Amino acid sequence: MTKTKDNLFKPEKLSAQAKAENTASMAKEIMAGELIERQKKTERLRALRLAQPVAEPPAKKTRAASKKS
């Protein structure tokens, strides 16, 4: 292995702004991936729900008239 500047010295430190930009870009990538997954799941569940037969709502129960004395 030849000795060069890159393997003898530590790499330069990133500035605070560069670290913030890196963190922000990674967060945006993660959120975009989660958004895509959530949309796929929603579409899948919507398709399953629409494939089910339509259930009629239960008939309303009527109360018997109460007698007042």
C-alpha positions as CSV (number, residue, x, y, z in Angstrom):
1,M,0.0,0.0,0.0
2,T,1.4,3.3,-1.0
3,K,1.4,6.2,1.4
4,T,-0.7,9.1,0.2
5,K,-2.3,12.1,1.8
6,D,-5.7,10.3,1.9
7,N,-4.6,7.4,4.0
8,L,-2.2,9.2,6.2
9,F,-4.4,12.0,7.4
10,K,-8.0,12.1,8.6
11,P,-10.4,13.5,6.1
12,E,-11.4,17.1,6.4
13,K,-14.2,17.8,8.8
14,L,-17.6,18.8,7.3
15,S,-18.9,22.2,8.1
16,A,-22.1,22.6,10.1
17,Q,-24.0,23.7,7.0
18,A,-22.8,20.6,5.0
19,K,-23.8,18.3,7.9
20,A,-27.3,20.0,8.0
21,E,-27.7,19.7,4.3
22,N,-26.7,16.0,4.4
23,T,-29.1,15.3,7.3
24,A,-32.0,17.2,5.5
25,S,-31.5,15.3,2.3
26,M,-31.4,12.0,4.0
27,A,-34.6,12.9,6.0
28,K,-36.3,13.9,2.7
29,E,-35.3,10.6,1.1
30,I,-36.7,8.6,4.0
31,M,-40.0,10.5,4.1
32,A,-40.4,10.1,0.3
33,G,-39.9,6.4,0.6
34,E,-42.4,6.2,3.4
35,L,-44.9,8.2,1.3
36,I,-44.6,5.8,-1.6
37,E,-45.1,2.8,0.8
38,R,-48.1,4.4,2.4
39,Q,-49.7,5.2,-1.0
40,K,-49.2,1.6,-2.1
41,K,-50.8,0.3,1.1
42,T,-53.7,2.6,0.8
43,E,-54.3,1.6,-2.8
44,R,-54.1,-2.1,-1.9
45,L,-56.6,-1.7,1.0
46,R,-59.0,0.4,-1.1
47,A,-59.0,-2.3,-3.8
48,L,-59.8,-4.9,-1.1
49,R,-62.5,-2.8,0.4
50,L,-64.2,-2.1,-3.0
51,A,-64.0,-5.8,-3.8
52,Q,-66.1,-6.8,-0.8
53,P,-69.9,-7.0,-1.3
54,V,-71.9,-4.0,-0.2
55,A,-73.5,-4.7,3.2
56,E,-76.8,-3.2,3.9
57,P,-77.1,-1.2,7.1
58,P,-79.0,-3.0,9.9
59,A,-82.6,-2.1,10.2
60,K,-83.4,0.5,12.9
61,K,-85.1,-0.8,15.9
62,T,-88.2,1.2,16.9
63,R,-89.0,1.8,20.5
64,A,-92.3,0.8,21.9
65,A,-94.3,3.8,23.1
66,S,-94.0,4.1,26.8
67,K,-97.1,4.4,28.9
68,K,-97.4,7.4,31.1
69,S,-99.6,7.1,34.2
